[in-house]
Amino acid sequence: MRLQRDVGQIANEVIQHLSSLVGAEVEITFELQVTVPNGVPENVIRTVTENCKVLKFTNYEFEQE
């Protein structure tokens, strides 16, 4: 997975420059969409939901199609 590397690179190359501007207010939004053909197991839903709470995500949900 490149996510860890890419997030660090975005922080260093983009966010750092913008947030250093006088009066700048930076808000970062992260959106994740996952499709699982056979559905997400209940234990995974429980784990991810708890992790989202701990990480203080404001919105998180699972939808059935």
One Martini backbone bead per residue (centre of mass of N, CA, C, O) as a GRO file, in nm:
protein
   65
    1MET     BB    1   0.097   0.036   0.021
    2ARG     BB    2   0.090   0.398  -0.043
    3LEU     BB    3  -0.046   0.576   0.172
    4GLN     BB    4   0.175   0.655   0.375
    5ARG     BB    5   0.359   0.789   0.171
    6ASP     BB    6   0.154   0.991   0.041
    7VAL     BB    7   0.073   1.148   0.294
    8GLY     BB    8   0.356   1.251   0.360
    9GLN     BB    9   0.396   1.399   0.090
   10ILE     BB   10   0.158   1.592   0.115
   11ALA     BB   11   0.245   1.724   0.377
   12ASN     BB   12   0.527   1.828   0.269
   13GLU     BB   13   0.433   1.955  -0.033
   14VAL     BB   14   0.155   2.112   0.066
   15ILE     BB   15   0.050   2.169   0.359
   16GLN     BB   16   0.296   2.317   0.470
   17HIS     BB   17   0.276   2.567   0.279
   18LEU     BB   18  -0.017   2.655   0.350
   19SER     BB   19   0.003   2.660   0.673
   20SER     BB   20   0.236   2.895   0.673
   21LEU     BB   21   0.031   3.096   0.623
   22VAL     BB   22  -0.104   3.374   0.711
   23GLY     BB   23  -0.421   3.274   0.835
   24ALA     BB   24  -0.432   2.984   0.787
   25GLU     BB   25  -0.687   2.733   0.718
   26VAL     BB   26  -0.680   2.385   0.756
   27GLU     BB   27  -0.864   2.133   0.575
   28ILE     BB   28  -0.905   1.780   0.595
   29THR     BB   29  -1.026   1.543   0.356
   30PHE     BB   30  -1.150   1.201   0.390
   31GLU     BB   31  -1.230   0.950   0.144
   32LEU     BB   32  -1.398   0.623   0.161
   33GLN     BB   33  -1.445   0.356  -0.079
   34VAL     BB   34  -1.600   0.027  -0.051
   35THR     BB   35  -1.615  -0.282  -0.234
   36VAL     BB   36  -1.790  -0.589  -0.142
   37PRO     BB   37  -1.934  -0.850  -0.288
   38ASN     BB   38  -1.990  -1.027   0.005
   39GLY     BB   39  -1.929  -0.841   0.216
   40VAL     BB   40  -1.894  -0.744   0.551
   41PRO     BB   41  -1.790  -0.854   0.825
   42GLU     BB   42  -1.881  -0.801   1.146
   43ASN     BB   43  -1.594  -0.781   1.273
   44VAL     BB   44  -1.500  -0.554   1.080
   45ILE     BB   45  -1.712  -0.347   1.143
   46ARG     BB   46  -1.645  -0.324   1.443
   47THR     BB   47  -1.346  -0.240   1.414
   48VAL     BB   48  -1.382   0.008   1.230
   49THR     BB   49  -1.577   0.163   1.408
   50GLU     BB   50  -1.389   0.188   1.653
   51ASN     BB   51  -1.157   0.331   1.504
   52CYS     BB   52  -1.322   0.580   1.422
   53LYS     BB   53  -1.374   0.676   1.707
   54VAL     BB   54  -1.078   0.704   1.802
   55LEU     BB   55  -1.014   0.902   1.541
   56LYS     BB   56  -1.257   1.106   1.513
   57PHE     BB   57  -1.471   1.059   1.320
   58THR     BB   58  -1.761   1.208   1.188
   59ASN     BB   59  -1.792   0.993   0.945
   60TYR     BB   60  -1.949   0.661   0.946
   61GLU     BB   61  -2.034   0.379   0.727
   62PHE     BB   62  -2.256   0.115   0.633
   63GLU     BB   63  -2.361  -0.031   0.323
   64GLN     BB   64  -2.618  -0.182   0.151
   65GLU     BB   65  -2.696  -0.325  -0.184
   0.00000   0.00000   0.00000
